[in-house]
Amino acid sequence: MVYKAPFPKPTLDPNRLARQLLALAIGAIGGYLFFLIHLPLAWMLGAMSFCLIASLLQVPVLSPNRIRNPMAGVIGAMLGTSFTPDFFNGLLHWTVPLLLLIPYLGIATFAGYVYLHKLVGYDQPTSFFSATPGGLVDMIMMGEARGGDGRIIALMHGARVFLVVLFFPVIVQSVAGVDLGAVTRNWTSMAGVGAWDVVWFVLTVLVGQVAGHKLGLPASHLMGPMLISATLHLTHVTDFTVPTAVTSAAQLVLGTALGARFAGTSTKFILKALGVSLGSTVILLTMTVGFGLLIAQVSDIAIPEILLAYSPGGLAEMSLVAYAVGASVPFVSAMHLARIFLVIAGAMPAKALITRFVK
């Protein structure tokens, strides 16, 4: 009898880099085409859409995860430039959205669970941990520990973020009457960036990522640089800005990573995941719009900012959208951090309560 090791030795894929470069090239083509026809957030949405099509066609693309984290640091440093002294004046206005975030998450999770369990037919743990609007890694771990299908949970969350990022510009434009294709930040040239700006920017990214990891911050690759950048700008140590070329590159990498994350999965499985997730995403977005309109009636926060803050998309993606359209990045980021914390902290109590009533 031949002994087999319980875990196979990791093998180096000689084509890994080529597949990542192929994904970025396809993403760049999509981003450029979207840019030419003046679509909102062209580089992110174009890259995301074209890489998803490549995955469906079984093109051997691979998500560029190794550069996604460093690019998340670049995004974080860029987002931190949006923090101004007015940030402190706005904190009191966040009370109502923060308080209503709890019932929003509870109702949205319940509705998503009923849809996935009763209509789609997933088992209880898979349905619940797929329905929660956030906490991808934690939901996979909790779901698998309780007998759920980790692969389905991962695809449901991945498809949700993909669909939210894809459709959210249309929703904001329809509900708030804001043209995201027109309301974008002014072009910042590379020539307008000084040497010291580059130094502060690089230090912010490097130190922020290390500090974020050491402190155990959620989305540490993004949050660490964002907090340092915000501190530097609030204290007027530096006022560096990020050139539009860098912003576009960040969108490209983020969009490519989102679209290529489905690579290696069968076309049938991807289409089924997208179809099922479309239903749960519609439920979540309906809740988002409903709570957004409610909050707009009882607060002075603009509807686009409320929709961005409550959207069940990723922290990095929605913060980047907020930055692109000139919305309050501090508010949007804070709401998403609160959402992630509440989802993770409240997952088990919520599961016990919901599954008791809906078996």
Secondary structure, DSSP 8 states (H G I E B T S, - for coil): -----SS------TTHHHHHHHHHHHHHHHHHHHHHTT-TTHHHHHHHHHHHHHHHTT------HHHHHHHHHHHHHHHHTT--THHHHHGGGGHHHHHHHHHHHHHHHHHHHHIIIIII---HHHHHHHHSSS-HHHHHHHHHHTT--HHHHHHHHHHHHHHHHHHHHHHHHHHH---TTTS------GGG--HHHHHHHHHHHHHHHHHHHHHT-TTHHHHHHHHHHHHHHHTTS------HHHHHHHHHHHHHHHHHTTTTS-HHHHHHHHHHHHHHHHHHHHHHHHHHHHHHHHS---HHHHHHHH-SS-HHHHHHHHHHHT--HHHHHHHHHHHHHHHHHHHHHHHHHHHHH--
